[in-house]
Structure formats: C-alpha cells, structure tokens
Amino acid sequence: MRPPSLQTFIVLTVTGLLLSITGFALNNSDLGFFGVAFTFASVSAALSLCVRSDHPAKKVSEVVFMLGAFGTIFYGYFLTRSLLLGVLAVFIIIPIIVGVTLSYISPKFEAE
C-alpha cells in the first residue's frame, strides 16, 4: 500500500482548521478543540510521511506537533469536561500506559 500523498495531508489539515473555526464560531468548544488537535496530528503525520530528511529540526517538529495534538485534547477535556474529549483522552492514555508497561516488562522476560 502506498503512503498518503502530500495533497491528502493538505486536505486533512484544512479540514481540521475548518472544524476548529466552525466549532469556536458556533460556541461548540468540543468541535473547536477536536479541530485543532486534528490539524496538529495531520501536520505531524505529513512531516513524518512526506518530508524526506533526517534533520533534527524535522524530528523535533514532528514530536512537538503530536504533543500539541495530545495537549489540545487534554486541555479541551479539562476545560470543558466534554464526553467526546474525555473518551479521546482515555484512548490516548491507555496505549501509552500499555506501551510503557510492556517496554519495561519485556526485557525482564527476555533476560530469563
């Protein structure tokens, strides 16, 4: 399967921007925060998949944009107590906990 093109990520980024503008204009902060997080995640994915470079600035910007997406979801949840943002926060936290736990436990099993 071929990776998505840059045009696909441009469409996703513009969709996220439109979601955030629409959400905040209509006083629907759930949609606004989701749009901002969607925009950050799209830019991070575009940098990761479409930009061919090993420059440290590219790697740092990928991480910053992804952390921006996570931070937006968490900030939006704590600000609005929205069910949608709360569910997204849980779906972010659980894989992180499982990943950290498995990365800590798996070397212990390989050593035996």
N, C-alpha and C positions, 0 to 999 in steps of 0.2 A: 504494500500500500504506500502510496506516495504522500509525503507530508503536505499539509495545507500550504497554499501559496501566500505571498505577502498580501495580495488583494483580499483574501479571506480574512486575514487578521485586521486589515483596514476596515472591512465591513463590520467585524465584531467590535472593534474599538469605537466606531461611530455609533453602533447600536447601544453600547454601554453609555456613551456620552448622551445620547438621546434619552435613554432611560433615566439617567440622573437628572437631566434638565427637566424632563416631564415630571418626574417624581417630586422634585423640590418646588416646581412651579405650581403643582396641584396640592401642595402641602401633604404629600404622601412620602414621608421620610423613609419608609421601608424600601420603596422603589428607588428613591434617590440614592440611598446608601448601597443598594444592590447594584445600581448602575455604575457607581464609582468603583466598586470592587471588581465588577465585570470589566471595566476599562483597564484597571491596573493589571488584572490577570491576562487580558488579551495582549497588552503591550509586553508583559513579561514572556508570554509564550511566543510572540513574534520575535523578540530578541533571541530567545533560545533556539527556535527552529529555523529562522530565516536569515539571521545575520551570522555569517561565517567569519569568526575571528576568535582568537584566544587571548585577546587583550583583557587585562584585569578589570578595566572600567566596564566592559560589557558584562562580565560575570557579576560585578557588584551591582550594576543597574538591574540585572535580572532579579537578583535577590531582593533589592530594595522595592521593586515594583510588586513582587509576590508578597513580601511582608506588608506592603501598603494595602494589598487586597485583603489579606487576613486582618490587618489592623482596622480597616474600614468596617468589615463585618462585625468584629468585636466591639468597636466604638459605637457603631449603629445599634447593636443589641443593648449595650449598657445605657445608651441614651434614650432609646425608645421602648425597650422591653418587648420588641416585636417577636412574635412566634416564628415567622419566617427567618429572621436573622438569628434567632436562638437555635433553630434547627441547623442552619448552616454552620454556626459556631460549633455545635456538637459534632457535626460531620467533619469539621476541621480538627478538633481536639482529639477525637478517638483515634484516627490513623496516626497522629503524631505520638500519642501515648503508646500505641501498639508498636510503632516503628522503633521508638527509643527502647522499649522493653525488650523487643526481640534482638535489637543490636547489642544490648547488654547481656542477654541470656545466651545467645547463640555461640559466642566464643567459649563460654563455660562448657557447653556440650561438646564442642569440637576438641577441647583440651583433654577430655576423658578418654 
